Amino acid sequence: MFGVKIVTNKQEKMICNTFGISKPKPFQKKVITDLSDGKDVLGLARTSEGKSICFLSMITLHPNGLLIGILPTVALMRDLVQRCEDNKIRVSCLYSGNTENTTVIERLTHRKLQAIFVAPERLSNPHLWKAIQRNSVHTVVVDEVHCLTEWGNEFRPMYRNIGKFIKDLPASPVIAAFSATVMPDDISYIVKSLHMKNPVIHIGKLKRSNLSLKKSFVKNDAARYAKVRKAIQKCGSKGKIVIYCTRVCDVEDMRDFLIEDCDISASEIALCHSRLSNRAEQEARFRSGEAHIMIATSAFGMGVNISDIRLIIVSQLPFSVASFYQMAGRAGRDGKRAKALLLWNDADFQMNLDIISDTDYRAVDAVNELYAICESSDDLHDAVIGCFAKGGV
């Protein structure tokens, strides 16, 4: 219905003018061409490849229709809304706690929006569904689609309902799914879950030349903390630092260590975990530079674009290769040199197995895969990239 078969030179120029780029990158051009031709697309590429321009371009090509973006975090929604508004695109977002939700639904009902960004949990809202019926939906975007495999069980189970939402739409919109970290074994699950029709899989560049990945075995917590202190001292005042911990209690222990043993002021430290009520304030302190160290669980970072992070310390073994690379990839987004250090030991591995259900075979396999890489691989970056879809190096 909405396919335009090819992207003409005039349309390409219009896209470039809208988003302030001289010309699309090869990855962008291929994805935009297929989406405009009405083909479903699964796009895998690193952050700097410009995945968002791929789907936002569909708004430029279909200014009278509606794009629905399904996103995992409010931060990511707000970032995209700001980007769209800067480019004169009529857009809004719907999420729990948004005081403007009623106004958003009203604007959508009267076809005043070109794009709406929502969390999966809002898809069951009957008012949203009724408003969508009054629009011509040309594209449904599922960004950070790896969350579908990581979060679709006990945590955020509404991810499992995205496919039903897409299937029930009155028209047959193009489906676009994007991530930097999708494992090969997960592709068929994503395609089936989202009811994608013979999607074209585009793999851009995944390895980042400015990012160094290193790992270090630590025999106990004393050795772990010593490595953290040394890494922070070596980084000095070069830029911001993020320290990832597995549990909330680990975040708090790390904060106490930095204050009591490293002589770092509490005012220089920001925290992010699920139990904090002032996460936005903490993030703002870190973004502004008031705090130059962020200690967080994996809750921090997705959809947060802070370009001058120079060092990521993953202080405990994460639950998967994909999770580790998501954390590491938040460093050096300004293109300058950055480093990610992974600290690990057998106790971390066992703790992760204890946390996840032993009936969740996919999760168990993911933990085992990262542990095996830590045990045997000399080049961590190449080993991690090698786990993702082939051809993306």
Residue pairs with C-beta under 8 A, 6 or more apart in sequence:
1 38
1 138
1 171
1 172
2 38
2 62
2 65
2 136
2 138
2 139
2 173
2 174
3 36
3 37
3 38
3 39
3 174
4 11
4 36
4 37
4 61
5 36
5 37
6 33
6 36
6 37
7 15
7 29
7 32
7 33
7 36
7 61
11 36
11 60
11 61
12 23
12 24
12 29
14 60
15 24
15 32
15 53
15 57
15 60
15 61
16 22
16 23
16 24
18 57
18 60
18 87
19 53
19 56
19 57
19 87
20 87
21 50
21 53
24 32
24 50
24 53
25 49
25 50
25 204
26 204
27 43
27 45
27 49
27 50
27 54
27 202
27 204
27 205
28 49
28 50
28 53
28 54
28 57
30 202
31 41
31 43
31 51
31 54
31 176
31 202
32 54
32 57
32 58
34 41
34 200
34 202
35 41
35 54
35 55
35 57
35 58
35 139
35 174
35 176
36 57
36 58
36 61
38 174
39 174
39 198
39 199
39 200
40 174
40 175
40 176
40 196
40 197
40 198
40 199
40 200
41 54
41 174
41 175
41 176
41 177
41 199
41 200
41 201
41 202
42 145
42 177
42 178
42 182
42 187
42 190
42 191
42 196
42 199
42 200
42 201
42 202
43 51
43 54
43 176
43 177
43 178
43 179
43 202
43 204
44 178
44 179
44 180
44 182
44 201
44 202
44 203
44 204
44 206
44 388
44 389
44 392
45 51
45 178
45 180
45 202
45 203
45 204
45 205
45 206
45 392
46 180
46 204
46 205
46 206
46 207
46 208
46 329
47 180
47 329
47 333
48 208
48 333
48 335
49 204
49 205
51 143
51 178
52 80
52 83
52 143
54 176
54 178
55 67
55 69
55 139
55 141
55 143
55 176
55 178
56 67
56 80
56 83
56 84
56 87
56 89
56 115
58 67
58 138
58 139
58 174
58 176
59 67
59 84
59 89
59 114
59 115
62 138
62 139
63 114
64 136
65 114
65 135
65 136
65 137
65 138
65 139
66 108
66 111
66 113
66 114
66 115
66 116
66 132
66 135
66 136
66 137
66 138
67 114
67 115
67 116
67 137
67 138
67 139
67 140
67 141
68 115
68 116
68 118
68 132
68 137
68 139
68 140
68 141
68 173
69 77
69 80
69 115
69 116
69 117
69 118
69 140
69 141
69 143
70 117
70 118
70 119
70 120
70 123
70 140
70 141
70 142
70 143
70 162
71 77
71 80
71 117
71 118
71 119
71 143
71 144
71 303
72 119
72 120
72 143
72 144
72 147
72 151
72 156
72 302
72 303
73 119
73 302
73 303
73 304
74 93
74 95
74 119
74 303
75 283
75 302
75 303
75 304
76 143
76 144
76 302
76 303
76 304
77 93
77 95
77 117
77 118
77 119
77 303
78 93
79 303
79 304
79 305
80 91
80 93
80 117
81 91
81 92
81 93
81 117
84 90
84 91
84 114
84 115
85 91
89 114
89 115
90 112
90 113
90 114
90 115
91 113
91 114
91 115
91 116
91 117
92 100
92 104
92 107
92 108
92 113
92 116
92 117
93 104
93 116
93 117
93 118
94 101
94 104
94 105
94 116
94 117
94 118
94 119
94 122
94 125
94 128
95 101
95 118
95 119
95 122
96 119
96 121
96 122
98 104
104 113
104 116
105 127
105 128
105 131
107 113
108 116
108 128
108 131
108 132
108 134
108 135
109 130
109 131
109 134
110 134
111 134
111 135
113 135
116 132
118 128
120 156
120 158
120 159
120 161
120 162
121 156
121 158
122 128
123 129
123 158
123 161
123 162
123 165
124 158
124 161
132 169
133 170
136 171
137 169
137 170
137 171
137 173
138 171
138 173
138 174
139 173
139 174
139 175
139 176
140 166
140 169
140 173
140 174
140 175
140 176
141 176
141 177
141 178
142 148
142 162
142 175
142 176
142 177
142 178
142 194
143 177
143 178
143 179
144 178
144 179
144 302
144 303
145 177
145 178
145 179
145 182
145 190
145 194
146 179
146 181
146 182
146 186
146 322
146 326
147 156
147 159
148 159
148 162
148 189
148 190
148 193
148 194
149 182
149 183
149 186
149 189
149 190
149 362
150 320
150 322
150 323
151 159
152 159
152 160
152 193
153 360
154 357
160 193
162 193
162 194
163 192
163 193
163 194
163 195
166 173
166 175
166 194
166 195
167 195
175 194
175 195
175 196
175 197
175 199
177 190
177 194
177 196
177 199
180 206
180 325
180 326
180 329
181 321
181 322
181 323
181 325
181 326
181 329
181 388
182 190
182 322
182 388
182 389
183 320
183 321
183 322
183 366
183 387
183 388
183 389
184 388
184 389
184 390
187 201
187 389
190 196
191 199
201 389
203 389
203 390
203 391
203 392
204 392
205 392
205 393
206 385
206 388
206 392
206 393
207 381
207 382
207 385
207 392
207 393
208 329
208 332
210 332
210 335
210 336
210 337
210 338
211 328
211 329
211 331
211 332
211 337
211 338
211 339
211 340
211 381
212 337
212 338
212 339
212 340
212 381
213 328
213 339
213 340
213 342
213 380
213 381
213 384
214 339
214 340
214 341
214 342
214 380
215 341
215 342
215 343
215 344
215 374
215 380
216 227
216 341
216 342
216 343
216 344
217 344
217 345
217 374
218 224
218 227
218 343
218 344
218 345
219 345
220 345
224 315
224 316
224 343
224 345
225 257
225 261
227 341
227 343
228 243
228 254
228 257
228 258
228 313
228 315
228 343
229 261
229 262
231 311
231 313
231 341
232 241
232 258
232 262
232 264
232 293
232 311
232 313
235 241
235 310
235 311
235 339
237 292
238 310
238 311
239 292
239 308
239 309
239 310
239 311
239 338
240 286
240 289
240 292
240 293
240 294
240 306
240 308
240 309
240 310
240 311
241 292
241 293
241 294
241 309
241 310
241 311
241 312
241 313
242 293
242 294
242 295
242 296
242 300
242 301
242 309
242 311
242 312
242 313
242 327
242 330
242 331
243 254
243 293
243 294
243 295
243 296
243 313
243 315
244 296
244 297
244 298
244 300
244 312
244 313
244 314
244 315
244 316
244 318
244 327
245 251
245 253
245 254
245 295
245 296
245 297
245 315
245 316
246 297
246 316
246 317
246 318
246 348
246 351
246 352
246 355
247 297
248 273
248 274
248 275
248 297
250 315
250 316
251 271
251 272
251 273
251 295
251 296
251 297
252 271
254 295
254 315
255 266
255 269
255 271
255 295
258 264
258 269
258 293
258 295
259 265
259 266
259 269
264 293
267 290
267 291
268 291
268 292
268 293
269 291
269 293
269 294
269 295
270 282
270 283
270 285
270 286
270 291
270 293
270 294
270 295
271 282
271 294
271 295
271 296
272 279
272 282
272 283
272 294
272 295
272 296
272 297
272 299
272 300
273 296
273 297
273 299
273 300
274 297
274 299
276 282
279 299
282 291
282 294
283 300
283 304
285 291
286 292
286 294
286 306
287 304
287 306
294 300
298 318
298 323
298 326
298 327
301 326
301 327
301 330
302 326
304 330
305 333
306 330
306 333
307 333
307 334
308 334
308 336
309 330
309 331
309 332
309 333
309 338
310 331
310 332
310 336
310 337
310 338
310 339
311 331
311 338
311 339
311 340
311 341
312 327
312 328
312 330
312 331
312 338
312 339
312 340
312 341
313 340
313 341
313 343
314 324
314 327
314 328
314 340
314 341
314 342
314 343
315 343
316 343
316 344
316 348
316 351
317 342
317 344
317 345
317 348
317 349
317 352
317 367
317 370
317 371
317 374
318 324
318 327
318 352
318 370
319 352
319 355
319 356
319 363
319 366
319 367
319 370
320 363
320 366
320 367
320 369
320 370
321 366
321 369
321 370
321 373
321 384
321 387
322 366
322 387
322 388
324 342
324 370
324 384
325 384
325 388
327 340
328 340
328 342
331 338
331 339
331 340
332 338
342 374
342 380
344 371
344 374
349 367
349 371
352 367
353 364
353 367
356 363
356 364
356 367
357 363
358 364
369 387
373 380
373 383
373 384
373 387
377 383
385 392
385 393
